[in-house]
Amino acid sequence: MNPGPAAERDGTGEEAADDDRLARRARALAVARSVRASAAGLPDSPPAPHWRPGEQTLRLLTVATVAAVTAVVTGQAWLLAPGAFAAVLLAFAAPGTGRPARLSAESAVGPRRCFEGEPVTVRVTVAHDGRIGRPEPVVSLGPGLALDALTVTPTGVDLVLHADSWGRRHLGVVDLDVPDAHGLTLRTVRTDLGTVDVFPVPDSARLTPIPVRLPERIGEHTTAHEGTGVEVVGVRPHVPGERQRRIHWPSTTRRDAVQINQFAAERAADAVVLLDTLADYIDTATGRRSLDETLRAAAGLARAYLRRHDRIGLIAVGGQLRQLAAGSGDRQFYRLVESVLEARQDRPRRGPLPPLPLAALPGHALVYAFTPLADQRILDVLGQIRERGNPLVVVEIPAGEPTPRPGEEIDALALRLWRAEREAMRATLRGRGIPVVGHTPGETLDLALGPLLRRRIMGAAR
């Protein structure tokens, strides 16, 4: 007798319920494993490359064994029936029947480059040459990653991840427990998801202060010298050979002599971003990390200068000295960020810092030093820049104040000393003629750079 529509709906509903239950279980396992992986690191040992009994096989063997022992103990032969039925099922679906000889997992990740918080899609597919059941995934995510969605398919699993902070992130590994067609045996296959480059979200910035001296290169910054720009700075008497369209007719009429508009020259600027990566401090009040805010602010400033067709370079001082020659164009922004993506993995440097390379500082380039002003060694680096005559601006990134314990006089005294030391560093820099501006994370960088527009930044005399 053919089943009716109700029976078909019931069967479909049961399959859907099983799929939902399996998906929820897989997601729970993935989330639990990812949390453990964040605390204990990714698993090192690969899964065993052989088939092993599955849960269904263990259940059938348990039924057969319990039935046989109970029948022998009680002397009731009819108790052998459940065990015989389980043995028949095991014999009917013998392990190895139709089981694939080749089994592997392949992953496809996209995109490999993204910004903080953007989704990363991962598709893991099982490659085989036989019949298999629905796989069950166990996901181990790398540090700094979160699982947004997990979907189990008949041939694999689809994941949606995102990174909370910038850096070169290892996505982690996915272990797939693949059963055979009868569900009696299992085999685990692993695939490594590789790495992704997570770029910081630049802070909002539009202002681009400029130094007194600019290189002889056409740009968008107005100078005090006469040139071929578009900004009129005065008039002067006509010289034979001048274009007629530059005649300033009101002045010509008043003075009874031909007067010519005088335009200011427009030049491009060279800027260098100096990143202090000596340490990464955590603000206990807000949970912000100084290294994250340093790169976000620097990326916002670099993007503002690149939009004005200026050249900008990079120097990162920390566990490893990193540098990038000044350049322009959209690609330069990504070169700047990629050069410091691995700064988190650098070992802290002990002792004095090496001297800055000459090639990293173009002549008269404006240097922006992004630093939390928490390490005295950064003053030596800033002193080297000042000695070379480059104009310098220090952008202070807050590192978060230590939280004293209530009622502890020693903690309160230590906090006062900590504040006094930072104020002494600021006073030392200002005493050398170096402007120090403070940047508040979450606010636009223009608020900190606005006072610098009152006059052009001067370098030290060499």
C-alpha positions as CSV (number, residue, x, y, z in Angstrom):
1,M,0.0,0.0,0.0
2,N,1.4,3.4,-1.0
3,P,1.7,5.9,1.8
4,G,-0.6,8.9,1.7
5,P,0.3,12.5,1.7
6,A,0.2,12.7,5.5
7,A,2.7,9.9,5.8
8,E,5.0,11.7,3.3
9,R,4.7,14.9,5.3
10,D,5.5,13.0,8.5
11,G,8.6,11.4,7.0
12,T,9.8,14.7,5.7
13,G,9.2,16.4,9.0
14,E,11.2,13.7,10.8
15,E,14.1,14.1,8.4
16,A,14.0,17.9,8.9
17,A,13.9,17.5,12.7
18,D,16.9,15.1,12.5
19,D,18.8,17.6,10.3
20,D,18.0,20.5,12.7
21,R,19.0,18.4,15.7
22,L,22.3,17.4,14.0
23,A,23.0,21.0,13.0
24,R,22.4,22.2,16.6
25,R,24.6,19.5,18.0
26,A,27.4,20.3,15.5
27,R,27.1,24.0,16.3
28,A,27.3,23.4,20.0
29,L,30.4,21.2,19.6
30,A,32.0,23.8,17.3
31,V,31.4,26.6,19.7
32,A,32.5,24.6,22.7
33,R,35.6,23.5,20.9
34,S,36.4,27.0,19.7
35,V,36.2,28.3,23.3
36,R,38.6,25.6,24.5
37,A,40.9,26.3,21.6
38,S,41.1,30.0,22.4
39,A,42.3,29.2,25.9
40,A,44.4,26.1,25.3
41,G,45.6,26.6,21.7
42,L,44.9,24.6,18.6
43,P,45.2,20.8,18.6
44,D,48.7,19.6,17.6
45,S,48.1,15.9,17.1
46,P,46.4,14.9,13.8
47,P,43.4,12.4,13.9
48,A,44.0,8.7,13.6
49,P,44.0,7.7,9.9
50,H,41.8,4.6,10.2
51,W,38.2,3.6,10.7
52,R,36.8,3.0,14.2
53,P,33.5,1.7,15.5
54,G,30.7,4.2,15.6
55,E,28.1,4.8,18.2
56,Q,25.5,2.6,16.4
57,T,28.0,-0.3,16.3
58,L,28.7,0.1,20.0
59,R,25.0,0.2,20.8
60,L,24.3,-3.0,18.8
61,L,27.2,-4.8,20.4
62,T,26.0,-3.7,23.8
63,V,22.5,-5.1,23.1
64,A,23.8,-8.4,21.8
65,T,26.2,-8.8,24.8
66,V,23.7,-8.0,27.4
67,A,21.1,-10.3,25.8
68,A,23.5,-13.2,25.7
69,V,24.7,-12.8,29.3
70,T,21.2,-12.4,30.6
71,A,20.0,-15.5,28.7
72,V,22.9,-17.6,30.2
73,V,22.4,-16.3,33.7
74,T,18.6,-16.7,33.8
75,G,18.4,-19.7,31.5
76,Q,15.7,-18.0,29.4
77,A,16.4,-18.8,25.8
78,W,13.9,-16.3,24.5
79,L,16.1,-13.5,25.8
80,L,18.6,-14.3,22.9
81,A,16.1,-12.8,20.4
82,P,17.2,-9.2,20.9
83,G,20.8,-10.2,20.7
84,A,20.2,-12.2,17.6
85,F,18.4,-9.3,16.0
86,A,21.4,-7.0,16.8
87,A,23.8,-9.6,15.4
88,V,21.8,-9.9,12.2
89,L,21.9,-6.1,11.7
90,L,25.6,-6.1,12.2
91,A,26.1,-8.9,9.8
92,F,23.7,-7.4,7.2
93,A,25.6,-4.0,7.3
94,A,29.0,-5.5,7.7
95,P,31.8,-2.9,8.3
96,G,33.7,-2.2,5.1
97,T,30.8,-2.7,2.7
98,G,30.8,0.2,0.3
99,R,33.2,2.1,2.6
100,P,35.4,4.6,0.7
101,A,39.1,3.8,0.4
102,R,40.0,7.4,-0.3
103,L,38.8,10.0,2.2
104,S,40.0,13.6,2.6
105,A,38.7,17.1,3.4
106,E,39.3,20.2,1.3
107,S,38.6,23.8,2.4
108,A,37.8,27.0,0.4
109,V,38.1,30.3,2.3
110,G,37.0,33.7,1.0
111,P,38.1,36.4,1.3
112,R,41.7,36.0,2.4
113,R,41.9,39.7,3.1
114,C,39.3,41.6,5.1
115,F,38.7,44.3,7.7
116,E,37.9,43.9,11.3
117,G,34.4,42.5,11.8
118,E,33.8,41.5,8.2
119,P,32.6,37.9,7.6
120,V,34.9,35.2,6.3
121,T,33.1,32.3,4.6
122,V,34.6,28.8,4.8
123,R,33.4,25.8,2.9
124,V,34.8,22.4,3.9
125,T,34.0,19.5,1.5
126,V,34.7,15.8,1.9
127,A,36.3,14.1,-1.1
128,H,35.7,10.3,-1.2
129,D,35.3,7.4,-3.6
130,G,32.5,5.5,-1.9
131,R,29.3,6.0,0.1
132,I,29.3,8.0,3.3
133,G,26.8,9.4,5.8
134,R,26.4,12.9,7.0
135,P,29.6,14.2,8.6
136,E,29.7,15.8,12.0
137,P,32.2,18.7,12.4
138,V,34.3,19.8,15.3
139,V,35.7,23.3,14.8
140,S,38.8,24.6,16.5
141,L,39.2,28.3,15.9
142,G,42.4,30.3,16.2
143,P,42.8,33.2,18.7
144,G,40.9,36.4,18.0
145,L,38.2,34.7,15.9
146,A,34.5,34.1,16.5
147,L,32.0,31.7,14.9
148,D,28.9,33.3,13.5
149,A,27.2,30.5,11.7
150,L,27.6,26.8,11.0
151,T,25.6,24.7,8.5
152,V,26.1,21.0,8.0
153,T,25.6,19.7,4.5
154,P,25.6,16.1,3.2
155,T,29.1,16.5,1.9
156,G,30.7,18.9,4.4
157,V,30.1,22.0,6.5
158,D,29.8,25.8,5.8
159,L,31.2,28.2,8.4
160,V,30.9,32.0,8.8
161,L,33.7,33.6,10.9
162,H,34.8,37.0,11.9
163,A,37.9,38.5,13.5
164,D,37.5,41.1,16.3
165,S,41.0,42.6,15.9
166,W,43.5,43.1,13.2
167,G,46.5,40.9,12.4
168,R,47.5,37.8,10.4
169,R,45.1,35.3,11.9
170,H,45.2,31.6,11.7
171,L,41.6,30.5,11.2
172,G,42.1,27.1,12.8
173,V,41.3,23.5,11.8
174,V,38.1,21.6,11.2
175,D,37.8,17.9,12.1
176,L,35.0,16.0,10.3
177,D,33.8,12.7,11.8
178,V,32.7,10.9,8.6
179,P,30.5,7.8,9.0
180,D,30.1,5.0,6.4
181,A,26.8,4.6,4.6
182,H,25.4,2.4,7.4
183,G,26.8,4.5,10.3
184,L,28.7,1.6,11.9
185,T,32.2,3.0,11.5
186,L,33.7,6.5,11.7
187,R,36.8,8.1,10.4
188,T,38.1,11.6,11.2
189,V,39.6,13.8,8.6
190,R,41.2,17.2,9.3
191,T,41.7,20.3,7.1
192,D,43.7,23.3,8.0
193,L,41.9,26.5,7.1
194,G,45.1,28.6,6.7
195,T,45.5,32.3,7.5
196,V,43.7,35.5,6.6
197,D,45.0,39.1,6.7
198,V,42.7,41.2,8.9
199,F,43.2,44.9,8.3
200,P,42.3,47.5,10.9
201,V,39.3,49.8,10.4
202,P,41.0,53.2,10.0
203,D,39.9,56.0,12.3
204,S,38.1,58.9,10.8
205,A,40.6,61.6,9.7
206,R,40.6,64.3,7.1
207,L,43.1,66.9,8.3
208,T,46.6,66.8,6.9
209,P,49.0,69.3,8.6
210,I,52.1,70.1,6.6
211,P,55.6,71.2,7.5
212,V,57.3,74.5,6.5
213,R,59.4,73.0,3.8
214,L,57.8,70.8,1.1
215,P,59.6,68.8,-1.6
216,E,59.6,70.1,-5.2
217,R,56.8,67.9,-6.3
218,I,53.4,69.0,-7.5
219,G,50.6,68.4,-5.1
220,E,47.6,69.9,-3.3
221,H,49.2,71.9,-0.5
222,T,49.6,75.6,-0.9
223,T,53.0,77.1,-0.2
224,A,54.2,80.7,0.4
225,H,56.1,80.7,-2.9
226,E,54.8,81.9,-6.2
227,G,53.9,79.2,-8.6
228,T,51.2,77.8,-10.9
229,G,48.5,76.8,-8.4
230,V,44.9,77.9,-8.3
231,E,44.9,80.0,-5.1
232,V,45.4,83.8,-5.7
233,V,47.8,85.4,-3.2
234,G,48.2,88.8,-4.7
235,V,48.8,90.8,-7.9
236,R,51.9,92.1,-9.6
237,P,52.8,94.2,-12.7
238,H,52.5,92.6,-16.1
239,V,55.6,91.1,-17.7
240,P,55.8,90.6,-21.4
241,G,54.9,87.0,-22.3
242,E,52.3,86.6,-19.6
243,R,48.9,85.0,-20.5
244,Q,46.1,87.4,-20.9
245,R,43.7,85.3,-19.0
246,R,45.7,86.0,-15.8
247,I,45.1,89.7,-16.0
248,H,43.4,91.1,-12.9
249,W,41.1,93.7,-14.4
250,P,39.9,95.6,-11.3
251,S,43.6,96.3,-10.3
252,T,44.4,97.1,-13.9
253,T,41.6,99.7,-14.0
254,R,42.5,101.4,-10.8
255,R,46.3,101.6,-11.4
256,D,46.1,102.3,-15.1
257,A,48.6,99.6,-15.7
258,V,48.2,95.9,-16.5
259,Q,48.2,93.8,-13.3
260,I,48.6,90.0,-13.2
261,N,47.2,87.6,-10.7
262,Q,49.9,86.0,-8.5
263,F,49.2,82.3,-7.6
264,A,50.7,80.3,-4.8
265,A,52.7,77.2,-5.7
266,E,51.1,73.8,-4.7
267,R,53.3,71.0,-3.6
268,A,52.9,67.5,-2.2
269,A,54.1,66.5,1.2
270,D,56.1,63.6,2.5
271,A,55.0,62.0,5.8
272,V,56.3,59.1,7.8
273,V,54.3,57.2,10.4
274,L,56.3,55.9,13.4
275,L,54.6,53.1,15.4
276,D,55.6,52.3,18.9
277,T,55.1,48.5,19.2
278,L,57.4,48.0,22.2
279,A,54.4,46.7,24.3
280,D,50.7,46.2,24.1
281,Y,48.8,47.7,27.0
282,I,45.2,46.9,28.0
283,D,42.9,49.5,29.4
284,T,41.0,47.6,32.1
285,A,38.2,50.2,32.1
286,T,37.3,49.9,28.4
287,G,39.1,46.7,27.3
288,R,40.9,48.5,24.5
289,R,44.4,47.5,23.6
290,S,47.0,50.2,22.9
291,L,48.5,48.4,19.9
292,D,45.0,48.1,18.2
293,E,44.3,51.8,18.7
294,T,47.8,52.8,17.5
295,L,47.4,51.1,14.2
296,R,43.8,52.2,13.7
297,A,44.8,55.9,14.2
298,A,47.9,55.5,12.0
299,A,45.9,53.9,9.3
300,G,43.3,56.7,9.4
301,L,46.1,59.4,9.1
302,A,47.8,57.5,6.3
303,R,44.6,57.2,4.3
304,A,44.0,61.0,4.7
305,Y,47.4,61.9,3.3
306,L,47.1,59.3,0.5
307,R,43.8,60.9,-0.6
308,R,45.7,64.2,-1.0
309,H,48.2,62.4,-3.3
310,D,51.0,62.8,-0.8
311,R,53.7,60.2,-0.1
312,I,53.7,58.4,3.2
313,G,56.1,55.8,4.7
314,L,56.2,53.7,7.9
315,I,58.6,52.8,10.7
316,A,57.6,50.3,13.4
317,V,59.8,50.2,16.4
318,G,59.4,47.2,18.7
319,G,60.5,43.6,18.8
320,Q,61.6,43.9,15.2
321,L,62.4,47.1,13.3
322,R,60.1,47.3,10.3
323,Q,60.2,50.0,7.6
324,L,58.5,50.8,4.4
325,A,59.7,53.5,2.0
326,A,57.4,56.5,1.3
327,G,55.0,56.0,-1.5
328,S,51.6,57.1,-2.8
329,G,48.5,55.6,-4.3
330,D,45.9,53.2,-3.0
331,R,48.2,50.2,-2.9
332,Q,50.5,52.1,-0.4
333,F,47.8,51.9,2.3
334,Y,47.7,48.1,2.1
335,R,51.5,47.9,2.0
336,L,51.6,49.9,5.2
337,V,49.2,47.7,7.0
338,E,50.7,44.4,5.7
339,S,54.1,45.4,6.9
340,V,53.0,45.4,10.6
341,L,50.4,42.6,10.6
342,E,52.8,40.3,12.4
343,A,53.8,42.8,15.0
344,R,51.8,40.9,17.6
345,Q,54.0,37.9,17.3
346,D,57.3,39.8,17.8
347,R,59.3,39.1,20.9
348,P,59.8,42.1,23.2
349,R,63.2,43.7,22.6
350,R,65.6,44.1,25.6
351,G,68.1,46.8,25.9
352,P,68.6,49.9,23.7
353,L,66.9,50.1,20.3
354,P,68.9,50.1,17.1
355,P,69.4,53.4,15.2
356,L,66.8,54.3,12.6
357,P,67.9,53.7,8.9
358,L,68.5,56.8,6.8
359,A,66.4,55.4,3.9
360,A,63.3,55.4,6.2
361,L,63.3,59.1,6.7
362,P,63.2,61.3,3.6
363,G,64.6,64.8,4.0
364,H,62.2,67.2,5.7
365,A,59.4,64.6,5.9
366,L,56.9,65.2,8.6
367,V,57.0,62.3,11.1
368,Y,54.0,61.3,13.2
369,A,55.0,59.2,16.2
370,F,52.0,57.1,17.6
371,T,53.1,56.0,21.1
372,P,51.5,55.4,24.5
373,L,54.5,57.1,26.1
374,A,55.0,54.2,28.5
375,D,58.6,53.2,27.6
376,Q,61.5,55.6,28.1
377,R,63.4,54.1,25.1
378,I,61.0,55.8,22.7
379,L,62.5,59.1,23.7
380,D,65.8,58.0,22.3
381,V,64.1,57.2,19.0
382,L,62.4,60.6,18.9
383,G,65.6,62.3,19.7
384,Q,67.2,60.6,16.6
385,I,64.5,62.0,14.4
386,R,64.8,65.5,15.9
387,E,68.6,65.4,15.4
388,R,68.1,64.8,11.7
389,G,66.0,67.9,11.3
390,N,62.7,66.2,10.5
391,P,59.6,68.0,11.8
392,L,58.0,65.7,14.4
393,V,54.5,65.3,16.0
394,V,53.8,62.9,18.9
395,V,50.3,61.5,19.0
396,E,49.8,59.9,22.4
397,I,47.6,56.8,22.5
398,P,46.2,56.2,26.0
399,A,47.4,53.0,27.6
400,G,44.9,53.0,30.5
401,E,45.8,53.9,34.0
402,P,46.5,51.2,36.6
403,T,43.6,50.5,39.0
404,P,44.7,50.8,42.6
405,R,43.1,48.7,45.2
406,P,40.7,50.5,47.5
407,G,42.3,51.6,50.8
408,E,45.9,50.8,49.7
409,E,48.1,53.8,50.2
410,I,51.0,52.1,48.3
411,D,48.8,51.6,45.2
412,A,47.7,55.2,45.3
413,L,51.3,56.4,45.6
414,A,52.4,54.1,42.7
415,L,49.6,55.6,40.6
416,R,50.8,59.1,41.4
417,L,54.4,58.2,40.4
418,W,53.1,56.6,37.2
419,R,51.2,59.8,36.2
420,A,54.2,61.9,37.1
421,E,56.5,59.9,34.9
422,R,54.2,60.2,31.9
423,E,53.9,64.0,32.5
424,A,57.7,64.2,32.7
425,M,58.0,62.5,29.3
426,R,55.5,65.0,27.8
427,A,57.4,67.9,29.4
428,T,60.7,66.6,28.0
429,L,59.2,66.4,24.4
430,R,57.6,69.8,24.6
431,G,60.9,71.3,25.9
432,R,62.6,70.0,22.8
433,G,60.0,71.8,20.6
434,I,58.0,68.7,19.8
435,P,54.2,69.1,19.8
436,V,52.4,66.4,21.8
437,V,48.7,65.8,21.1
438,G,46.4,63.2,22.7
439,H,44.1,61.0,20.8
440,T,41.0,59.5,22.4
441,P,40.0,56.2,21.0
442,G,36.6,56.3,19.3
443,E,36.8,59.9,18.4
444,T,38.0,61.4,15.1
445,L,41.7,62.0,14.8
446,D,40.9,65.5,13.5
447,L,40.2,66.7,17.1
448,A,43.8,66.0,18.0
449,L,45.4,67.3,14.8
450,G,43.2,70.5,14.6
451,P,45.5,72.7,16.7
452,L,48.4,71.9,14.4
453,L,46.7,73.8,11.6
454,R,47.3,77.2,13.2
455,R,50.8,77.2,11.8
456,R,53.1,75.0,9.9
457,I,55.2,72.5,11.7
458,M,58.9,73.3,11.8
459,G,61.9,71.0,12.1
460,A,65.0,71.3,14.2
461,A,68.0,73.2,12.9
462,R,70.7,70.8,11.7
